[in-house]
Amino acid sequence: MWELVPSLSHTVSVKFKFQIPKPRNCITVRPWMNKYSSIRCAGKVNRWSLNGMNALVTGGTRGIGHAIVEELCGLGATVHMCARNEDELGTCLRSWKDEGFTVSGSLCDVSSQVDRQKLMEVVSSTFNGKLDILINNAGTNIRKAMVDFTAEEFSSLMATNFESVFHLCQLAYPLLKASGAGSVVFTSSVSGFVSLKSMSLQGATKGMVFPFFSRLYG
Ligand SMILES: NC(=O)c1ccc[n+]([C@@H]2O[C@H](COP(=O)([O-])OP(=O)(O)OC[C@H]3O[C@@H](n4cnc5c(N)ncnc54)[C@H](OP(=O)(O)O)[C@@H]3O)[C@@H](O)[C@H]2O)c1
């Protein structure tokens, strides 16, 4: 029912296969993309268009998530994004509005089930019960030796990097299905399949994406 589509070294997308085909595009997201990426995207619009599509990006105020928001907008998508820091969220939304992008946003700690449920309610209401693209980007890292982790740090890392993704995929399922051809993207990491010093637990949270989500809804 779903297909794993390797796109980047640390990004995996999963697509519905059984529904009404819609044009799908491959989006290349680079960590060094900045706010000017959208300008560069303008040249791609003819070949690569997401016009009429909507997307949810978790962790869109900084880094890779910020670049993803701008890339999607540059390709014509309407985006809802979330993060925890209210000031940064507001700054990003104002900046995107000035640039002419259609982006809305809400506060959400993806490690909290209550917040995740609220987020999906907002998304459903914003996009009339349909979601074309879910980008599970929000994630974090605690770099330390496995023996030094406290129980709280373990839970926090698992909840932010893995539980959040699992439950958001569950909550988004009806919306993705309603869109006719939903796509889910996971921002994984090389740490998920290569051993990196002081990142064994973070690597585990990122590596779980590969076996687990290859049959996400199957
Ligand atoms: N940077 C890399 O080299 C690299 C390499 C491989 C994989 N990745 C993965 O790529 C993703 C993005 O990394 P990045 O380096 O771009 O991160 P970043 O610059 O630290 O940005 C993280 C974003 O996620 C949000 N976020 C963090 N925790 C959150 C939570 N609990 N709930 C909601 N939003 C949260 C942050 O906003 P708030 O703090 O306001 O919530 C921010 O918008 C992560 O999943 C990371 O593991 C990164």
The ligand as an SDF file (V2000), in Angstrom:
LIG
                    3D

 48 52  0  0  0  0  0  0  0  0999 V2000
   21.2740   19.3220   11.1920 N   0  0  0  0  0  0  0  0  0  0  0  0
   21.7740   18.1550   10.8120 C   0  0  0  0  0  0  0  0  0  0  0  0
   22.9730   18.0260   10.5040 O   0  0  0  0  0  0  0  0  0  0  0  0
   20.8820   16.9480   10.7230 C   0  0  0  0  0  0  0  0  0  0  0  0
   21.4070   15.7580   10.2190 C   0  0  0  0  0  0  0  0  0  0  0  0
   20.5730   14.6630   10.1140 C   0  0  0  0  0  0  0  0  0  0  0  0
   19.2670   14.7240   10.5280 C   0  0  0  0  0  0  0  0  0  0  0  0
   18.7920   15.8870   11.0380 N   0  0  0  0  0  0  0  0  0  0  0  0
   17.3930   15.8940   11.4590 C   0  0  0  0  0  0  0  0  0  0  0  0
   16.7430   16.9300   10.7550 O   0  0  0  0  0  0  0  0  0  0  0  0
   15.7020   17.4760   11.5570 C   0  0  0  0  0  0  0  0  0  0  0  0
   15.8870   18.9730   11.6620 C   0  0  0  0  0  0  0  0  0  0  0  0
   17.1800   19.2080   12.1680 O   0  0  0  0  0  0  0  0  0  0  0  0
   17.7770   20.6980   12.2330 P   0  0  0  0  0  0  0  0  0  0  0  0
   19.2480   20.5680   12.4240 O   0  0  0  0  0  0  0  0  0  0  0  0
   17.2550   21.4940   11.1080 O   0  0  0  0  0  0  0  0  0  0  0  0
   17.1620   21.1850   13.6400 O   0  0  0  0  0  0  0  0  0  0  0  0
   17.1310   22.6490   14.2840 P   0  0  0  0  0  0  0  0  0  0  0  0
   17.8700   23.6190   13.4630 O   0  0  0  0  0  0  0  0  0  0  0  0
   17.5270   22.4670   15.7210 O   0  0  0  0  0  0  0  0  0  0  0  0
   15.5610   23.0100   14.2190 O   0  0  0  0  0  0  0  0  0  0  0  0
   14.6630   22.1730   14.8470 C   0  0  0  0  0  0  0  0  0  0  0  0
   13.2740   22.6420   14.5440 C   0  0  0  0  0  0  0  0  0  0  0  0
   12.3610   21.7240   15.1530 O   0  0  0  0  0  0  0  0  0  0  0  0
   11.6280   22.3960   16.1760 C   0  0  0  0  0  0  0  0  0  0  0  0
   11.4690   21.4630   17.2900 N   0  0  0  0  0  0  0  0  0  0  0  0
   12.4240   20.8760   18.0340 C   0  0  0  0  0  0  0  0  0  0  0  0
   11.8520   20.1130   18.9810 N   0  0  0  0  0  0  0  0  0  0  0  0
   10.5200   20.2370   18.8250 C   0  0  0  0  0  0  0  0  0  0  0  0
    9.3950   19.7210   19.5170 C   0  0  0  0  0  0  0  0  0  0  0  0
    9.5270   18.9120   20.5770 N   0  0  0  0  0  0  0  0  0  0  0  0
    8.1590   20.0500   19.0850 N   0  0  0  0  0  0  0  0  0  0  0  0
    8.0020   20.8690   18.0170 C   0  0  0  0  0  0  0  0  0  0  0  0
    9.0140   21.3930   17.3330 N   0  0  0  0  0  0  0  0  0  0  0  0
   10.2740   21.0890   17.7390 C   0  0  0  0  0  0  0  0  0  0  0  0
   12.4490   23.6410   16.5180 C   0  0  0  0  0  0  0  0  0  0  0  0
   11.6440   24.7030   17.0220 O   0  0  0  0  0  0  0  0  0  0  0  0
   11.3780   24.8810   18.6120 P   0  0  0  0  0  0  0  0  0  0  0  0
   12.6860   24.6990   19.3040 O   0  0  0  0  0  0  0  0  0  0  0  0
   10.7880   26.2380   18.7430 O   0  0  0  0  0  0  0  0  0  0  0  0
   10.3840   23.8190   18.9750 O   0  0  0  0  0  0  0  0  0  0  0  0
   12.9860   24.0080   15.1400 C   0  0  0  0  0  0  0  0  0  0  0  0
   12.0110   24.6540   14.3720 O   0  0  0  0  0  0  0  0  0  0  0  0
   15.7690   16.7570   12.9010 C   0  0  0  0  0  0  0  0  0  0  0  0
   14.8320   15.7070   12.9230 O   0  0  0  0  0  0  0  0  0  0  0  0
   17.1850   16.2180   12.9280 C   0  0  0  0  0  0  0  0  0  0  0  0
   17.3030   15.0610   13.7420 O   0  0  0  0  0  0  0  0  0  0  0  0
   19.5620   16.9800   11.1550 C   0  0  0  0  0  0  0  0  0  0  0  0
  1  2  1  0
  2  3  2  0
  2  4  1  0
  4  5  1  0
  4 48  2  0
  5  6  2  0
  6  7  1  0
  7  8  2  0
  8  9  1  0
  8 48  1  0
  9 10  1  0
  9 46  1  0
 10 11  1  0
 11 12  1  0
 11 44  1  0
 12 13  1  0
 13 14  1  0
 14 15  2  0
 14 16  1  0
 14 17  1  0
 17 18  1  0
 18 19  2  0
 18 20  1  0
 18 21  1  0
 21 22  1  0
 22 23  1  0
 23 24  1  0
 23 42  1  0
 24 25  1  0
 25 26  1  0
 25 36  1  0
 26 27  1  0
 26 35  1  0
 27 28  2  0
 28 29  1  0
 29 30  1  0
 29 35  2  0
 30 31  1  0
 30 32  2  0
 32 33  1  0
 33 34  2  0
 34 35  1  0
 36 37  1  0
 36 42  1  0
 37 38  1  0
 38 39  2  0
 38 40  1  0
 38 41  1  0
 42 43  1  0
 44 45  1  0
 44 46  1  0
 46 47  1  0
M  CHG  2   8   1  16  -1
M  END
$$$$
